[in-house]
């Protein structure tokens, strides 16, 4: 119980039972000096509040810490806690700017509703995070083929922007051709206007999943669970260079040596080689009309593992 609450309780006890202040304080374990305490406002309180209101009218986005610095430069002897208390007392709280996020994602783009039926039809991408031994953040960009489960790209850096995403995609398009669609969450790197405009010019469908529904991008989430469990949790990264070397080795092992349970315990590279003969001709990197999505008929799509 706070001292002010104890003072109120003591006064109520005195009034209700007509007991002395000494006895009421003893019952509630309230020191008599605290019970008799009277607030004594400082002589400069009124002037300081008036000056605070003037500063806030001129600079409404200043918080109490910045206002404290301004007051000290003007010669006021104040600390941060006092300015904070007076700002709350005067209702001078900085109004937070709420930016409404607009998301184009929807559940109809979920991986179990619109599945890939052949190689290089639908890719998915996402980010994973870890740290170096010194505590520096590391960020991985993964791009997968949903049908073959191949890890097409696994790029690591301290930060990855939308420009880095476009550069990685351009390299993949030059090597493998252009997919029909790319599935992702609503992250800012994937929703950047530059990324969406560029993919639109190439007639690539962007399948954004519903916000807060990572399971709808299940192939990427399944891959990241393996990435974390079998790689990130087992390695210590001394630097970004070391992380890139280890990442390249793990990606090679994942594609060519690690049996994948949902592919009948063959490697993604072996499965991709088997289905290459029956795969429709891949579109080129030049912009063209994307064919309409056709539901799968006949071949059973491997399940997630």
Backbone bond lengths (Angstrom), bond angles and torsions (degrees), N, CA, C in turn:
res aa  C-N    CA-C-N  psi(-1)  N-CA   C-N-CA  omega(-1)  CA-C   N-CA-C  phi
1 X - - - 1.455 - - 1.528 108.99 -
2 X 1.305 116.76 133.37 1.457 121.19 -178.01 1.537 110.31 -73.13
3 X 1.345 118.01 158.74 1.468 120.28 178.90 1.523 113.40 -57.15
4 X 1.331 118.13 -39.16 1.459 119.84 179.79 1.522 110.83 -66.49
5 X 1.342 116.64 -37.44 1.469 119.58 177.85 1.529 110.53 -67.65
6 X 1.335 116.29 -37.17 1.464 119.46 177.76 1.522 111.39 -66.25
7 X 1.334 116.80 -38.08 1.461 119.17 178.08 1.529 110.78 -63.34
8 X 1.323 115.47 -41.53 1.466 118.64 178.62 1.515 111.40 -65.61
9 X 1.346 117.32 -40.22 1.467 120.42 179.39 1.524 111.51 -66.54
10 X 1.335 116.66 -37.61 1.468 119.81 178.79 1.517 111.32 -65.48
11 X 1.345 116.00 -43.30 1.463 119.70 178.49 1.529 111.10 -63.41
12 X 1.313 117.12 -37.97 1.469 120.24 178.39 1.518 111.19 -67.19
13 X 1.337 116.01 -38.87 1.464 119.97 178.67 1.526 111.22 -65.28
14 X 1.343 116.19 -39.31 1.467 119.73 177.72 1.522 110.66 -63.21
15 X 1.331 116.70 -44.88 1.458 119.68 -176.80 1.520 111.89 -69.78
16 X 1.306 117.48 -36.09 1.463 120.84 -174.10 1.527 112.59 -76.16
17 X 1.333 116.47 -41.50 1.466 120.14 -174.53 1.520 112.71 -110.66
18 X 1.316 117.29 3.75 1.473 121.49 177.51 1.519 111.62 53.71
19 X 1.310 116.73 48.47 1.457 121.77 177.26 1.512 108.80 -105.65
20 X 1.316 114.93 163.89 1.458 119.03 -179.33 1.529 110.51 -73.87
21 X 1.309 113.59 162.75 1.457 118.77 178.23 1.513 111.56 -63.23
22 X 1.356 116.83 -37.96 1.461 121.39 179.81 1.527 110.56 -59.16
23 X 1.380 116.75 -47.55 1.459 119.95 -177.27 1.534 111.18 -69.36
24 X 1.332 117.49 -40.37 1.459 119.87 179.37 1.529 111.09 -63.32
25 X 1.323 117.15 -39.32 1.466 120.22 178.22 1.524 111.03 -67.24
26 X 1.348 117.28 -36.56 1.453 120.29 178.84 1.524 111.52 -66.44
27 X 1.342 116.90 -38.71 1.466 120.43 179.92 1.532 110.68 -64.76
28 X 1.311 116.82 -43.11 1.464 121.16 -177.07 1.526 113.25 -92.93
29 X 1.335 116.94 5.88 1.468 122.00 -179.68 1.522 111.00 53.19
30 X 1.334 113.48 46.61 1.453 120.82 -179.78 1.517 109.02 -109.39
31 X 1.349 120.25 119.87 1.466 120.93 176.98 1.536 110.87 -59.16
32 X 1.336 115.98 138.64 1.468 119.56 -177.63 1.524 111.42 -65.78
33 X 1.324 116.37 -31.07 1.466 118.81 178.76 1.528 110.93 -65.54
34 X 1.340 116.47 -36.21 1.459 119.85 177.42 1.519 110.66 -71.56
35 X 1.363 116.14 -35.25 1.461 119.59 -179.36 1.519 111.29 -65.43
36 X 1.309 116.92 -33.81 1.464 121.40 -177.26 1.531 113.21 -90.72
37 X 1.362 115.12 3.17 1.461 118.66 -176.58 1.522 110.89 -65.54
38 X 1.318 115.97 134.70 1.459 122.93 176.12 1.524 108.60 -124.28
39 X 1.307 114.76 129.55 1.451 118.60 -179.85 1.522 110.72 -66.36
40 X 1.319 114.58 135.59 1.466 120.27 178.90 1.526 108.49 -119.50
41 X 1.302 117.43 96.79 1.461 120.00 -179.78 1.523 111.05 -59.49
42 X 1.303 115.63 143.46 1.448 120.06 179.49 1.528 109.72 -69.31
43 X 1.308 114.13 156.32 1.464 118.52 -177.33 1.522 112.49 -67.05
44 X 1.339 116.91 -24.40 1.462 119.63 -178.42 1.525 112.67 -96.26
45 X 1.349 116.67 9.55 1.464 119.65 -175.28 1.536 112.17 -61.07
46 X 1.336 116.23 -47.27 1.460 120.04 -177.37 1.517 111.63 -64.39
47 X 1.324 116.69 -43.39 1.465 120.21 179.61 1.524 111.26 -66.41
48 X 1.334 116.70 -37.81 1.458 119.89 -179.51 1.531 111.10 -67.02
49 X 1.327 116.66 -42.20 1.468 119.75 177.64 1.527 111.16 -63.34
50 X 1.330 115.99 -40.35 1.457 119.46 178.53 1.525 111.01 -63.03
51 X 1.345 116.20 -42.34 1.471 119.77 178.85 1.525 111.05 -66.39
52 X 1.324 117.94 -37.02 1.460 121.30 177.68 1.528 111.29 -61.34
53 X 1.336 115.43 -43.67 1.461 118.76 179.41 1.527 111.30 -63.97
54 X 1.344 116.82 -37.51 1.459 120.00 177.93 1.528 111.26 -64.87
55 X 1.344 116.59 -42.03 1.457 119.69 179.48 1.523 111.96 -65.40
56 X 1.328 116.36 -39.56 1.457 120.33 -178.93 1.531 110.85 -67.68
57 X 1.339 117.17 -35.56 1.462 119.00 176.87 1.523 111.38 -65.30
58 X 1.322 116.51 -34.78 1.464 119.85 179.10 1.526 112.21 -79.35
59 X 1.318 117.06 -37.30 1.466 121.88 -176.58 1.530 109.20 -131.48
60 X 1.319 117.41 77.71 1.467 120.28 -173.99 1.521 114.00 -68.22
61 X 1.343 119.22 -15.51 1.465 120.69 -179.76 1.517 112.93 -93.34
62 X 1.336 118.02 4.83 1.461 121.22 178.02 1.521 109.31 -81.06
63 X 1.339 116.58 132.73 1.455 121.58 173.79 1.512 111.04 -87.89
64 X 1.345 115.64 179.44 1.473 118.86 -174.03 1.529 111.58 -67.41
65 X 1.322 119.51 -29.41 1.468 120.50 178.68 1.522 110.91 -67.24
66 X 1.316 116.34 -45.24 1.463 119.46 179.36 1.529 111.04 -68.61
67 X 1.334 116.45 -36.28 1.461 119.30 176.47 1.525 111.35 -63.75
68 X 1.326 116.27 -35.01 1.468 119.69 177.52 1.523 110.94 -61.74
69 X 1.341 116.26 -43.05 1.466 119.85 179.20 1.524 110.63 -62.97
70 X 1.340 117.07 -42.90 1.467 120.51 179.87 1.523 110.57 -62.38
71 X 1.324 117.36 -43.16 1.466 120.79 -179.87 1.524 111.32 -64.30
72 X 1.315 116.81 -40.41 1.469 119.53 179.30 1.521 110.78 -65.16
73 X 1.330 117.18 -36.55 1.461 119.31 177.37 1.509 111.67 -65.96
74 X 1.323 116.09 -27.13 1.462 120.06 178.35 1.525 112.26 -83.49
75 X 1.327 117.86 -4.77 1.459 120.93 177.06 1.513 114.90 104.63
76 X 1.327 119.49 1.50 1.461 121.55 178.22 1.526 109.82 -75.41
77 X 1.315 115.71 138.97 1.468 121.28 176.54 1.527 107.22 -97.75
78 X 1.321 116.35 92.86 1.465 122.21 -176.81 1.524 108.55 -138.72
79 X 1.331 115.42 155.08 1.454 119.63 172.31 1.528 109.43 -112.40
80 X 1.300 115.08 172.22 1.470 120.74 -174.17 1.524 111.12 -63.94
81 X 1.334 116.58 -40.30 1.463 119.55 -176.51 1.527 111.60 -64.21
82 X 1.322 117.08 -38.10 1.456 119.46 -179.94 1.524 111.37 -68.00
83 X 1.337 116.22 -42.68 1.463 119.44 178.84 1.528 110.05 -64.53
84 X 1.317 116.38 -39.21 1.470 119.81 177.90 1.528 110.71 -61.50
85 X 1.326 116.40 -44.35 1.463 120.20 -179.22 1.527 110.99 -64.75
86 X 1.328 117.47 -42.31 1.461 120.01 -179.63 1.530 111.71 -68.59
87 X 1.334 116.53 -36.17 1.469 118.83 177.28 1.519 111.09 -63.18
88 X 1.317 116.88 -40.30 1.462 119.72 177.95 1.527 110.51 -68.59
89 X 1.327 115.48 -39.29 1.464 119.91 -179.56 1.528 111.18 -64.73
90 X 1.326 117.06 -37.58 1.460 121.63 -178.57 1.530 112.93 -89.33
91 X 1.342 117.37 -1.79 1.459 119.89 -179.43 1.511 113.16 69.75
92 X 1.315 116.85 38.17 1.463 121.60 -176.13 1.526 111.78 -100.62
93 X 1.300 117.97 31.85 1.456 122.08 -179.17 1.523 110.16 -68.74
94 X 1.340 116.35 138.65 1.462 121.21 178.62 1.523 108.81 -71.08
95 X 1.308 116.20 126.67 1.456 120.32 179.63 1.520 109.95 -74.33
96 X 1.307 114.95 125.14 1.455 119.93 -178.75 1.528 110.16 -76.05
97 X 1.336 114.35 135.06 1.461 119.76 179.33 1.525 108.13 -84.77
98 X 1.311 116.77 116.53 1.456 121.98 -179.91 1.524 108.48 -94.08
99 X 1.316 114.72 117.51 1.461 120.23 178.45 1.522 108.75 -99.51
100 X 1.301 115.06 118.40 1.455 119.99 -178.56 1.524 109.45 -75.41
101 X 1.329 115.49 122.87 1.451 120.51 178.49 1.524 109.52 -86.58
102 X 1.299 114.99 132.44 1.460 120.54 179.44 1.520 108.64 -107.95
103 X 1.297 116.03 122.88 1.447 121.28 -176.70 1.522 109.96 -119.30
104 X 1.337 117.58 128.66 1.463 119.81 177.57 1.521 113.04 -86.47
105 X 1.340 117.85 1.21 1.454 120.80 -174.68 1.518 113.34 -69.44
106 X 1.334 115.92 153.45 1.456 121.75 176.21 1.522 108.50 -154.77
107 X 1.331 115.78 156.86 1.462 121.02 -175.97 1.517 113.00 -70.05
108 X 1.321 118.05 -16.30 1.463 119.20 178.68 1.524 111.95 -68.33
109 X 1.347 117.44 -13.03 1.462 121.20 177.87 1.518 112.05 -94.14
110 X 1.323 118.56 11.28 1.460 121.97 -178.50 1.525 110.28 -63.54
111 X 1.329 115.69 151.00 1.460 120.63 -174.30 1.528 112.33 -66.81
112 X 1.342 117.73 -27.73 1.461 118.97 -179.23 1.529 111.95 -83.19
113 X 1.324 117.85 -12.11 1.463 121.00 178.35 1.523 112.22 -96.00
114 X 1.318 116.70 -33.38 1.465 120.96 -179.76 1.518 108.03 -127.65
115 X 1.325 115.45 85.26 1.451 121.63 -174.28 1.523 111.05 -89.18
116 X 1.325 114.39 154.48 1.457 120.42 174.64 1.526 109.35 -77.80
117 X 1.328 116.87 142.37 1.465 121.72 -179.49 1.516 112.67 -112.36
118 X 1.328 117.85 -7.49 1.451 119.70 176.84 1.523 109.09 -158.58
119 X 1.290 114.18 171.29 1.461 122.02 -176.66 1.521 111.23 -62.63
120 X 1.325 115.64 141.18 1.471 123.42 177.18 1.523 113.13 59.48
121 X 1.321 117.00 28.62 1.465 119.68 173.77 1.521 110.38 -91.17
122 X 1.341 117.02 -47.75 1.459 121.90 -179.65 1.520 109.01 -129.85
123 X 1.315 115.82 124.54 1.462 121.69 171.17 1.525 108.38 -106.03
124 X 1.314 115.67 159.96 1.469 120.72 174.13 1.512 108.41 -136.14
125 X 1.314 115.63 154.10 1.460 120.17 -179.49 1.518 110.08 -145.52
126 X 1.334 114.45 156.87 1.459 120.92 -179.88 1.522 108.15 -167.48
127 X 1.339 115.90 177.52 1.461 121.96 -179.01 1.524 110.74 -118.92
128 X 1.325 115.76 149.43 1.466 123.56 171.71 1.527 107.28 -130.66
129 X 1.336 116.11 156.16 1.462 120.53 -174.05 1.528 110.40 -133.52
130 X 1.332 115.05 148.05 1.463 122.65 172.87 1.525 107.27 -156.68
131 X 1.338 116.83 -171.30 1.468 121.00 -178.43 1.520 110.21 -137.01
132 X 1.340 115.16 155.57 1.452 121.02 171.56 1.522 109.43 -79.45
133 X 1.318 116.32 174.96 1.466 120.54 178.99 1.530 111.41 -61.76
134 X 1.331 117.23 -29.52 1.464 120.54 179.95 1.522 112.71 -84.16
135 X 1.331 118.17 -2.31 1.455 121.46 177.47 1.515 115.04 96.46
136 X 1.336 117.87 3.79 1.460 120.67 179.05 1.525 110.17 -73.88
137 X 1.316 116.61 137.38 1.456 121.11 -178.96 1.522 110.83 -71.67
138 X 1.331 115.39 137.75 1.457 122.78 173.65 1.524 108.51 -118.35
139 X 1.321 115.93 142.73 1.457 121.39 -176.37 1.524 109.22 -129.15
140 X 1.341 116.28 128.07 1.456 122.10 179.27 1.523 109.81 -108.15
141 X 1.312 116.84 134.11 1.461 123.25 170.08 1.519 107.94 -106.59
142 X 1.323 116.20 121.62 1.464 120.98 178.92 1.528 109.36 -114.23
143 X 1.324 115.66 138.18 1.468 122.92 175.47 1.517 107.37 -128.78
144 X 1.328 117.05 125.21 1.451 122.34 -175.68 1.524 110.85 -124.30
145 X 1.322 115.13 152.11 1.455 121.80 167.16 1.530 106.23 -90.09
146 X 1.327 117.76 118.71 1.460 120.83 -174.16 1.526 112.52 -66.40
147 X 1.319 118.88 -29.17 1.459 120.46 -176.12 1.533 111.46 -80.07
148 X 1.320 117.12 -46.32 1.462 120.61 -176.89 1.526 112.89 -92.92
149 X 1.334 118.18 -11.41 1.469 124.62 -177.27 1.533 112.53 66.43
150 X 1.318 117.84 12.96 1.463 119.56 177.92 1.517 110.60 -67.52
151 X 1.320 116.07 140.79 1.462 121.45 171.12 1.523 107.08 -87.48
152 X 1.312 116.02 103.66 1.457 120.83 -175.76 1.519 112.24 -77.35
153 X 1.319 116.47 -33.48 1.468 120.56 179.71 1.517 108.41 -150.51
154 X 1.314 115.77 140.23 1.465 122.04 175.07 1.525 106.64 -142.32
155 X 1.313 115.33 89.42 1.461 122.13 -173.12 1.517 109.48 -101.92
156 X 1.326 116.54 135.33 1.462 121.31 179.62 1.521 109.24 -124.30
157 X 1.325 115.82 139.73 1.459 122.39 177.93 1.526 108.03 -161.30
158 X 1.324 116.17 173.86 1.469 119.66 176.35 1.521 110.57 -68.88
159 X 1.309 117.17 -35.77 1.460 121.78 175.79 1.513 107.82 -148.54
160 X 1.338 115.74 147.69 1.457 121.86 -179.85 1.523 107.02 -130.28
161 X 1.304 116.59 118.62 1.460 122.44 -178.09 1.522 110.15 -100.74
162 X 1.329 115.33 177.95 1.462 119.67 177.89 1.525 110.75 -63.59
163 X 1.347 118.30 -32.36 1.465 120.42 177.39 1.526 110.68 -65.40
164 X 1.345 117.32 -38.07 1.458 120.21 176.75 1.524 111.11 -66.20
165 X 1.342 116.63 -37.11 1.460 120.70 177.37 1.525 110.30 -61.85
166 X 1.341 116.98 -44.89 1.461 120.84 179.60 1.532 111.35 -63.73
167 X 1.312 116.81 -39.41 1.460 119.92 179.78 1.529 110.77 -64.14
168 X 1.349 116.39 -42.10 1.465 120.19 178.72 1.521 111.21 -64.87
169 X 1.334 116.97 -41.64 1.453 120.28 178.49 1.523 111.60 -63.82
170 X 1.314 117.18 -40.76 1.465 120.67 -179.56 1.525 110.66 -61.07
171 X 1.331 117.44 -40.17 1.463 120.51 177.41 1.526 111.26 -63.75
172 X 1.338 116.58 -42.27 1.464 119.89 179.62 1.521 111.61 -67.15
173 X 1.335 117.55 -40.40 1.458 120.58 179.32 1.529 110.82 -62.24
174 X 1.330 116.55 -36.79 1.461 119.73 179.40 1.523 111.29 -67.63
175 X 1.331 117.33 -31.84 1.461 120.96 -177.98 1.522 113.30 -87.54
176 X 1.353 117.69 -40.31 1.461 120.65 -171.00 1.525 113.95 -115.19
177 X 1.291 118.47 -12.45 1.449 120.40 -173.52 1.519 110.70 95.45
178 X 1.325 115.98 -176.64 1.458 121.99 -173.19 1.522 109.92 -101.77
179 X 1.331 118.70 129.69 1.468 120.13 177.09 1.524 111.26 -76.06
180 X 1.333 115.14 168.16 1.465 119.49 176.82 1.532 111.04 -76.35
181 X 1.342 117.30 -35.31 1.471 120.88 -175.25 1.517 109.71 -151.58
182 X 1.326 115.80 157.58 1.463 123.15 174.47 1.524 107.52 -130.38
183 X 1.326 115.55 127.85 1.468 120.88 -179.00 1.526 109.51 -103.51
184 X 1.325 116.39 138.00 1.462 120.28 -179.80 1.521 109.67 -157.96
185 X 1.326 114.88 171.16 1.458 119.65 171.50 1.528 108.51 -84.25
186 X 1.331 116.35 -167.40 1.462 120.83 -174.69 1.524 112.24 -100.50
187 X 1.339 116.64 34.84 1.448 120.60 177.89 1.517 112.42 -64.82
188 X 1.333 117.80 151.56 1.470 120.36 -176.61 1.520 113.43 -62.06
189 X 1.357 117.98 -31.56 1.457 119.38 179.48 1.526 111.42 -67.87
190 X 1.344 117.09 -32.68 1.458 121.02 -178.51 1.525 111.80 -85.50
191 X 1.337 116.58 -27.51 1.461 120.74 -178.56 1.518 113.11 -92.39
192 X 1.334 117.09 1.25 1.459 119.89 -179.43 1.522 110.27 -57.51
193 X 1.323 115.83 142.16 1.463 119.80 -176.78 1.521 111.47 -60.68
194 X 1.336 117.02 -35.81 1.465 119.38 179.94 1.521 110.75 -62.46
195 X 1.331 116.66 -41.05 1.465 120.40 179.95 1.521 110.68 -67.30
196 X 1.315 116.99 -46.51 1.463 120.27 -177.28 1.524 111.57 -66.11
197 X 1.336 117.43 -40.49 1.461 120.08 179.42 1.526 111.07 -65.49
198 X 1.326 116.75 -41.92 1.463 120.55 -178.35 1.522 110.94 -66.06
199 X 1.343 117.15 -44.52 1.461 120.19 177.61 1.526 111.09 -65.08
200 X 1.335 116.57 -35.22 1.453 119.18 177.79 1.514 112.40 -64.87
201 X 1.336 117.27 -38.39 1.473 119.96 178.53 1.522 111.34 -65.58
202 X 1.341 116.49 -29.02 1.462 120.45 177.86 1.522 112.27 -88.51
203 X 1.335 117.58 6.24 1.460 122.28 178.46 1.527 111.59 60.87
204 X 1.342 116.45 37.63 1.464 121.82 177.30 1.522 108.28 -101.77
205 X 1.305 116.33 126.07 1.456 120.94 -179.00 1.524 109.88 -75.93
206 X 1.311 117.10 132.52 1.464 121.96 176.70 1.526 108.44 -100.84
207 X 1.307 116.33 115.85 1.459 121.64 -178.42 1.528 109.19 -104.30
208 X 1.324 116.10 92.80 1.453 121.50 178.79 1.525 108.60 -86.74
209 X 1.328 116.16 127.67 1.453 120.33 -179.96 1.520 109.70 -77.64
210 X 1.329 116.61 168.74 1.462 121.09 -179.96 1.532 109.95 -66.41
211 X 1.333 117.90 142.44 1.471 120.62 178.60 1.532 111.49 -58.10
212 X 1.330 115.77 140.05 1.456 121.31 178.17 1.516 114.02 70.20
213 X 1.342 118.10 23.01 1.468 121.75 -178.86 1.524 109.84 -130.34
214 X 1.338 118.63 67.79 1.475 119.70 -176.43 1.518 113.49 -62.39
215 X 1.346 118.36 -24.57 1.457 120.12 179.91 1.521 112.12 -64.87
216 X 1.329 117.64 -20.04 1.458 120.09 178.48 1.533 111.72 -73.63
217 X 1.323 116.71 -15.20 1.469 121.93 171.04 1.526 107.23 -108.97
218 X 1.330 115.04 54.91 1.462 121.68 -167.35 1.505 115.08 -64.50
219 X 1.330 118.89 -32.70 1.461 120.01 -178.96 1.522 110.84 -67.50
220 X 1.322 116.73 -40.56 1.467 119.86 176.70 1.522 110.95 -66.99
221 X 1.344 117.48 -41.10 1.457 120.22 179.64 1.524 110.86 -66.15
222 X 1.330 117.26 -39.15 1.458 120.24 177.37 1.524 111.29 -63.14
223 X 1.323 116.36 -42.45 1.464 119.64 177.95 1.520 111.39 -63.62
224 X 1.316 117.41 -41.40 1.466 120.65 -178.52 1.523 111.85 -68.07
225 X 1.329 117.96 -30.40 1.461 119.06 175.77 1.524 110.13 -64.55
226 X 1.335 117.29 -37.82 1.467 120.95 176.19 1.523 110.64 -70.50
227 X 1.341 116.11 -40.37 1.464 120.48 179.49 1.521 111.14 -59.52
228 X 1.318 116.67 -44.62 1.467 120.70 -179.10 1.525 110.80 -71.13
229 X 1.341 116.95 -46.27 1.458 121.23 -173.91 1.523 112.41 -70.03
230 X 1.336 117.32 -39.86 1.453 120.57 -172.63 1.525 114.02 -99.87
231 X 1.330 117.14 -11.05 1.468 118.78 -175.63 1.522 112.72 -130.61
232 X 1.343 117.22 -63.48 1.464 119.74 -173.26 1.523 112.06 -63.99
233 X 1.317 118.16 -36.22 1.465 120.80 -178.47 1.524 112.30 -76.85
234 X 1.320 117.57 -12.07 1.463 120.89 -175.14 1.519 113.21 -108.12
235 X 1.314 117.97 -9.14 1.457 121.26 -175.36 1.523 111.43 -116.29
236 X 1.340 115.30 148.04 1.459 122.83 170.83 1.526 107.17 -111.57
237 X 1.311 115.96 125.22 1.457 120.75 -175.35 1.524 109.36 -100.55
238 X 1.327 115.73 116.94 1.459 120.16 179.57 1.518 111.78 -74.52
239 X 1.321 116.57 -33.00 1.464 121.31 -176.94 1.514 108.61 -158.05
240 X 1.320 115.15 176.61 1.470 120.06 176.79 1.522 110.51 -66.22
241 X 1.337 116.87 -37.93 1.465 120.08 179.35 1.519 111.10 -62.22
242 X 1.337 116.59 -44.43 1.459 120.04 178.19 1.523 111.10 -64.12
243 X 1.338 116.89 -38.48 1.461 120.66 178.87 1.523 110.65 -63.66
244 X 1.328 118.21 -39.16 1.457 120.95 179.69 1.521 111.40 -66.69
245 X 1.339 116.99 -39.86 1.463 120.10 178.74 1.515 111.29 -64.67
246 X 1.329 117.24 -46.73 1.458 121.00 179.63 1.524 111.72 -66.61
247 X 1.334 116.69 -36.70 1.465 120.42 179.74 1.520 111.13 -65.03
248 X 1.332 117.31 -41.86 1.464 120.67 179.04 1.523 111.01 -63.10
249 X 1.344 116.73 -39.87 1.464 119.83 179.10 1.526 111.23 -67.34
250 X 1.338 116.37 -40.19 1.473 118.21 179.85 1.520 111.26 -68.67
251 X 1.310 118.37 -38.64 1.465 121.79 177.78 1.527 110.55 -61.38
252 X 1.327 117.15 -42.13 1.462 120.49 177.72 1.524 110.88 -63.15
253 X 1.324 116.75 -41.99 1.464 120.40 178.93 1.524 110.91 -65.90
254 X 1.336 117.23 -40.32 1.468 120.55 -179.35 1.522 111.32 -63.08
255 X 1.310 117.94 -42.21 1.464 121.17 -176.10 1.521 113.37 -77.50
256 X 1.349 117.83 -34.11 1.466 119.98 -169.03 1.525 114.66 -114.50
257 X 1.320 119.66 -17.45 1.466 120.21 -175.07 1.521 113.76 -122.76
258 X 1.329 118.55 -25.81 1.460 120.54 -174.22 1.529 110.58 -86.12
259 X 1.361 119.05 118.10 1.468 120.18 176.71 1.535 110.44 -67.00
260 X 1.314 115.71 137.61 1.465 121.51 -178.59 1.522 108.35 -106.78
261 X 1.324 117.03 122.59 1.469 120.42 -173.00 1.515 112.75 -64.18
262 X 1.339 118.35 -37.83 1.459 120.23 -177.57 1.521 112.59 -76.21
263 X 1.341 118.02 -6.63 1.461 122.09 177.10 1.524 111.18 -105.46
264 X 1.316 117.06 19.66 1.456 120.01 -177.30 1.510 112.45 75.78
265 X 1.308 117.57 28.57 1.458 125.47 179.08 1.532 112.57 59.93
266 X 1.308 115.70 39.02 1.454 121.28 166.58 1.519 107.23 -112.03
267 X 1.301 117.40 164.04 1.457 120.43 -179.13 1.523 109.69 -77.96
268 X 1.328 118.06 155.36 1.467 119.96 177.37 1.522 113.11 -56.87
269 X 1.332 117.73 -38.34 1.462 119.76 179.95 1.526 110.78 -65.85
270 X 1.331 117.12 -40.78 1.464 120.24 178.50 1.523 111.15 -66.52
271 X 1.340 116.81 -40.75 1.461 119.76 178.39 1.525 110.92 -64.67
272 X 1.346 116.94 -39.63 1.465 120.43 178.73 1.521 111.07 -64.48
273 X 1.335 117.52 -37.49 1.460 120.45 178.91 1.523 111.20 -66.86
274 X 1.340 116.88 -35.26 1.464 120.45 -179.78 1.529 111.81 -68.96
275 X 1.326 116.29 -38.59 1.463 118.42 -175.16 1.519 112.62 -91.82
276 X 1.341 117.91 2.88 1.464 120.42 -177.78 1.516 111.33 -66.10
277 X 1.349 116.47 -35.14 1.454 119.24 -176.14 1.520 112.28 -67.08
278 X 1.360 116.85 -33.04 1.461 120.49 -177.85 1.513 113.32 -95.57
279 X 1.341 116.93 3.92 1.463 121.07 -178.24 1.514 110.71 -79.16
280 X 1.347 119.49 132.74 1.462 120.62 174.90 1.520 110.97 -59.33
281 X 1.307 115.58 156.88 1.457 120.38 -178.75 1.517 110.53 -59.53
282 X 1.346 115.25 129.81 1.460 119.54 -177.60 1.514 110.02 -75.07
283 X 1.340 117.10 141.99 1.464 119.15 176.57 1.508 110.98 -69.01
284 X 1.298 116.77 153.89 1.453 121.64 179.16 1.505 109.91 -82.04
285 X 1.347 115.83 176.30 1.458 120.64 -178.43 1.517 112.24 -77.23
286 X 1.331 118.48 -6.65 1.465 120.59 179.11 1.517 109.76 -77.63
287 X 1.340 119.08 144.83 1.454 121.10 179.51 1.521 110.72 -61.40
288 X 1.345 115.49 135.77 1.443 121.46 177.57 1.511 108.62 -157.06
289 X 1.321 115.64 168.36 1.461 120.06 -179.38 1.519 109.93 -70.91
290 X 1.311 116.64 128.00 1.460 120.96 179.64 1.504 109.46 -79.77
291 X 1.351 118.84 130.54 1.458 120.24 178.54 1.503 110.91 -66.15
292 X 1.324 115.45 152.50 1.458 120.35 -179.12 1.509 110.06 -65.37
293 X 1.326 115.61 147.41 1.451 120.90 179.33 1.519 110.02 -69.18
294 X 1.352 116.00 126.50 1.450 121.55 179.52 1.518 109.19 -108.50
295 X 1.347 118.39 127.79 1.460 120.15 177.13 1.513 110.44 -59.97
296 X 1.291 115.52 150.52 1.452 122.07 -176.99 1.520 110.09 -73.10
297 X 1.320 116.94 142.19 1.454 120.65 175.63 1.513 108.82 -143.76
298 X 1.318 116.33 121.72 1.453 120.60 172.65 1.507 114.25 108.10
299 X 1.345 118.84 -52.56 1.445 121.22 -175.57 1.522 108.95 -94.64
300 X 1.292 115.85 135.45 1.457 120.85 -179.30 1.507 110.13 -82.44
301 X 1.325 117.50 125.89 1.456 122.31 179.29 1.523 109.90 -76.14
302 X 1.362 118.50 128.42 1.461 119.96 178.95 1.523 110.66 -58.21
303 X 1.311 115.58 148.40 1.459 121.11 -179.91 1.511 110.27 -88.11
304 X 1.332 115.71 164.39 1.454 121.18 176.70 1.513 110.22 -68.59
305 X 1.297 116.39 152.45 1.470 120.35 174.51 1.509 108.47 -131.91
